[in-house]
């Protein structure tokens, strides 16, 4: 699935919220990963021919009382005008509650949110500012798309039923801080997308 290239090939778009597909709910298993690399989940990586990101860091202003959305795109492939989406993050009009210092966010107040793809082969996204508080009944939604990922997950040279089984077992994971355990999140899975509700800002990735 591709999305129109923005006029200046910007890496984000502030749009009204929407939904797509018919994802299946996947419960989070009772496991934690160490965060020291010895027992980390296996993260998704880009395919060898995936185009680069338009930008590895994007920022936008979330506003209490308005639905806001940010997207992170790959560059169009040579000869194409469409860009493939990697991440979409939606903040509901009632999601924002308090700033990291605990001060309430009033109607109409804005706060800058930044998403960064961490350097390295693993597709880990860091969210800032840490400590931002959300309404537990109106949590923001994070969506990862794996269109440009290497789907030969078992590394045997082809994409077969074994790889598709690994995709079905994949979830969104979160890591509160570098070195802490990676924890699986309740994830809704579509054909090539993974969605989860965000409790707070930290590091997120798709893994199995």
C-alpha positions in Angstrom: 0.0 0.0 0.0 1.5 3.4 -1.0 0.5 6.9 -0.2 0.8 10.0 -2.4 4.1 11.8 -2.4 3.8 15.1 -0.5 4.4 18.3 -2.4 7.8 18.8 -1.0 8.4 15.1 -0.2 7.9 16.0 3.5 8.2 13.1 5.9 5.0 13.8 7.8 1.4 14.8 7.2 -1.0 16.3 9.7 -4.3 14.8 8.8 -7.7 13.8 10.3 -7.7 10.4 12.1 -9.0 7.4 10.2 -8.9 3.6 10.2 -8.3 1.0 7.6 -8.3 -2.8 7.2 -9.8 -5.4 9.4 -7.0 -6.2 11.9 -7.0 -9.2 14.2 -6.4 -8.7 17.9 -3.3 -10.4 19.2 -2.9 -10.7 23.0 0.5 -9.9 24.5 2.2 -13.0 25.7 3.6 -13.1 29.3 7.3 -12.6 28.5 9.9 -9.9 28.8 13.2 -9.5 27.0 16.3 -8.5 28.9 17.2 -5.4 26.8 20.9 -6.3 27.0 20.8 -8.1 23.6 21.1 -11.6 25.0 17.4 -12.3 24.9 16.0 -9.5 22.8 13.2 -10.2 20.3 14.1 -10.4 16.7 13.4 -7.0 15.1 12.3 -6.3 11.6 14.8 -4.7 9.2 14.5 -3.1 5.8 14.9 -5.2 2.7 18.1 -4.8 0.8 16.5 -2.7 -1.9 14.3 -0.6 0.4 14.6 3.1 -0.4 15.9 5.4 2.3 13.7 7.3 4.7 12.7 10.8 3.7 13.9 11.7 7.2 14.8 9.6 10.2 13.3 12.2 12.6 10.0 13.9 12.4 8.3 16.4 14.7 4.8 17.8 14.9 2.6 19.8 17.3 -0.1 17.8 19.1 -3.0 20.0 20.3 -5.5 19.2 23.0 -9.0 19.3 21.4 -7.8 18.4 17.9 -7.1 15.1 16.2 -3.6 15.2 14.9 -1.5 12.7 12.9 2.1 12.3 11.8 3.5 9.9 9.3 7.1 8.8 8.4 7.7 7.8 4.8 10.3 6.2 2.6 11.5 8.0 -0.4 9.8 7.0 -3.7 11.5 4.3 -5.7 13.3 5.5 -8.9 10.8 6.3 -11.5 7.9 6.4 -9.1 6.0 9.3 -7.5 4.4 7.5 -4.6 6.0 7.1 -1.2 5.6 4.1 1.1 4.6 4.7 4.6 6.5 3.2 7.6 4.9 4.7 10.7 1.7 6.5 11.4 1.0 8.0 14.8 -2.5 9.3 15.8 -3.2 11.6 18.7 -6.9 11.8 19.6 -8.4 15.2 20.5 -8.7 14.0 24.2 -5.4 12.0 24.4 -3.2 14.7 25.9 -3.5 15.1 29.7 -0.3 16.4 31.3 3.2 17.5 30.4 6.2 15.6 31.6 6.5 18.0 34.6 2.9 17.1 35.6 1.3 20.4 34.6 -2.1 19.9 32.9 -2.5 20.5 29.2 -5.5 22.8 28.7 -7.9 22.9 25.7 -6.0 24.4 22.8 -2.6 24.0 24.3 0.0 22.4 22.1 3.1 20.2 22.7 5.8 19.2 20.3 6.2 15.4 19.7 9.2 13.9 18.0 9.7 10.5 16.5 13.1 9.2 15.5 14.2 6.0 13.8 17.1 4.7 15.8 20.3 4.3 13.8 21.1 0.7 13.0 19.5 -2.2 11.1 16.7 -2.7 13.6 13.7 -0.5 12.9 13.2 0.9 16.4 11.4 4.2 16.8 12.1 6.5 19.8 9.3 8.8 21.0 9.8 12.1 22.9 9.1 13.8 25.3 9.3 11.0 27.8 7.0 11.4 30.7 4.1 12.8 28.7 0.8 11.7 30.2 -2.2 10.4 28.1 -5.8 9.7 28.9 -6.0 6.0 29.5 -9.4 5.8 27.7 -8.2 7.8 24.7 -4.7 6.6 24.1 -2.9 7.5 20.9 -2.5 4.8 18.3 0.8 3.7 16.7 0.9 1.9 13.4 3.9 0.2 11.8 3.8 -0.9 8.1 6.2 -3.6 6.9 5.8 -3.1 3.1 9.6 -2.3 2.7 10.8 -4.8 5.3 12.8 -8.0 4.7 10.1 -10.6 5.0 12.5 -13.6 4.6 12.5 -13.7 8.3 14.0 -17.2 8.6 16.8 -16.2 6.2 16.5 -19.2 3.9 16.4 -17.1 0.7 12.7 -17.1 0.0 9.4 -15.9 1.6 7.4 -19.0 2.4 4.9 -20.4 4.9 7.5 -20.4 7.7 8.1 -16.7 7.2 4.3 -16.0 7.1 4.0 -17.9 10.4 6.6 -15.6 11.9 4.8 -12.5 10.6 1.6 -13.8 12.3 3.4 -14.2 15.6 4.9 -10.7 15.4 3.8 -7.9 17.7 4.7 -4.4 18.7 7.3 -4.3 21.5 8.2 -1.4 23.8 11.4 -0.7 25.7 11.0 1.9 28.5 14.7 2.9 28.3 17.9 1.5 26.7 19.0 -1.6 28.7 15.5 -2.3 30.1 13.4 -5.3 29.0 11.5 -5.3 25.7 7.9 -5.9 26.5 5.2 -7.1 24.0 2.2 -4.9 23.6 -1.4 -5.9 22.8 -1.3 -5.6 19.0 -3.9 -5.6 16.2 -2.4 -7.1 13.1 -3.5 -6.5 9.5 -2.0 -7.9 6.3 1.1 -5.7 6.4 0.5 -3.5 9.4 0.7 -3.7 13.2 -1.3 -1.3 15.5 -1.0 -0.7 19.2 -2.3 1.8 21.8 0.4 3.9 23.4 0.5 4.3 27.2 3.6 6.6 27.2 6.6 7.6 25.2 9.5 5.2 25.0 11.0 3.0 22.2 8.8 0.9 20.0 9.4 -1.7 17.3 7.9 -4.7 15.5 9.5 -8.0 16.4 8.9 -11.7 17.1 
